[in-house]
Amino acid sequence: MVDPITAAMRAAADGMGAQSLRLRTVHENLSNVDTPGYHRKLLTFEAGQGDAAVSVAALSLDQKSLNRVLDPGHPLADPDGYVEMSNVDMLVEVTDAREAKRSFEANLEAFRQARETYSNLIRLLRR
């Protein structure tokens, strides 16, 4: 049986790991905003199994249609002069990045508080 403080620290660490993966995915999407044919990557999370508090359920591609841009000189242009660019929306990605950053920071603070509680408990037991 795991004590509640250790469980809280583990849950916070799992949350930080999930948000870190989310940030990496957002940054990959942003890096490919101008890549023709690139589909935005999406992460789905679920309550963890066993000791994990949260885990990635799926990594999928956004099926939203690609943005068509008129560029007759582009080597990938169709006969009408259109190129299918990525379906990445920079505003959505920046918003997701900020949300992931705040969630990471909240998990970090929960971890710090659990660690401080553990330290205080050890200090009390030494008296």
C-alpha positions in Angstrom: 0.0 0.0 0.0 1.3 3.4 -1.0 1.0 6.3 1.5 -1.0 9.3 0.4 1.9 11.6 0.1 3.8 9.3 -2.2 0.7 8.8 -4.2 0.3 12.6 -4.6 3.9 12.9 -5.7 3.5 10.1 -8.2 0.2 11.7 -9.6 1.9 15.1 -9.9 4.9 13.5 -11.7 2.6 11.7 -14.1 0.8 14.9 -14.8 4.0 16.7 -15.5 5.0 13.9 -17.9 1.7 14.1 -19.7 1.9 17.9 -20.1 5.5 17.6 -21.2 4.5 15.3 -24.0 1.6 17.6 -24.9 4.1 20.5 -25.2 6.3 18.5 -27.4 3.4 17.6 -29.7 2.3 21.3 -29.8 5.8 22.4 -30.7 6.0 19.7 -33.4 2.7 21.0 -34.9 4.0 24.6 -34.8 7.2 23.5 -36.5 5.2 22.1 -39.4 2.7 24.9 -39.8 4.2 25.6 -43.3 4.7 22.0 -44.3 2.5 21.0 -47.3 0.2 18.1 -46.5 1.0 18.1 -42.7 -1.9 17.0 -40.5 -2.0 18.4 -36.9 -1.2 15.8 -34.2 -3.7 15.4 -31.4 -3.2 13.7 -28.0 -5.9 12.1 -26.0 -5.4 11.4 -22.3 -7.2 9.0 -19.9 -7.1 8.1 -16.3 -4.1 5.9 -15.7 -4.0 2.2 -15.1 -2.4 0.8 -12.0 0.0 3.3 -10.4 -0.3 5.9 -13.2 -2.5 8.9 -12.6 -2.8 9.8 -16.2 -1.6 8.3 -19.5 -1.8 9.0 -23.2 -4.7 7.1 -24.6 -4.0 7.9 -28.3 -2.0 10.0 -30.6 -4.0 10.7 -33.8 -4.0 13.0 -36.8 -6.5 15.8 -37.1 -8.8 14.9 -40.0 -9.9 18.5 -40.6 -9.3 19.4 -44.2 -6.0 20.9 -45.2 -5.8 24.6 -46.1 -5.7 25.2 -49.8 -3.5 28.0 -50.9 -3.2 29.4 -54.4 0.4 29.2 -55.5 0.8 28.2 -59.1 4.6 28.3 -59.0 4.8 25.8 -56.1 6.2 22.3 -57.2 3.3 20.6 -55.3 0.6 22.7 -56.9 -2.3 20.9 -58.5 -3.4 21.7 -62.1 -5.5 24.6 -60.8 -2.5 26.1 -59.0 -3.5 25.2 -55.4 -1.3 23.6 -52.8 -2.7 21.7 -49.8 -0.8 23.1 -46.8 -1.1 22.0 -43.2 -4.2 22.2 -41.1 -2.3 23.6 -38.1 -3.9 26.8 -36.6 -1.2 28.8 -34.9 -3.6 30.4 -32.5 -5.0 27.1 -31.3 -1.5 25.7 -30.9 -0.3 28.7 -28.9 -3.4 28.4 -26.7 -2.7 24.7 -26.1 0.9 25.4 -25.3 -0.1 28.0 -22.6 -2.7 25.6 -21.1 -0.1 22.7 -21.0 2.5 25.0 -19.4 0.0 26.1 -16.7 -1.0 22.5 -16.1 2.6 21.5 -15.8 3.2 24.3 -13.3 0.2 23.3 -11.2 1.5 19.7 -11.1 4.9 21.0 -10.2 3.5 23.0 -7.3 1.5 20.0 -6.1 4.7 17.9 -6.2 6.6 20.6 -4.2 3.8 20.8 -1.6 3.7 17.0 -1.2 7.5 17.0 -0.8 7.4 19.7 1.8 4.7 17.8 3.7 6.9 14.7 3.6 9.9 16.8 4.9 7.8 18.3 7.7 6.6 14.8 8.7 10.1 13.5 8.9 11.2 16.5 10.9 8.3 15.9 13.4 9.2 12.2 13.7 12.8 13.1 14.6 11.8 15.1 17.6 
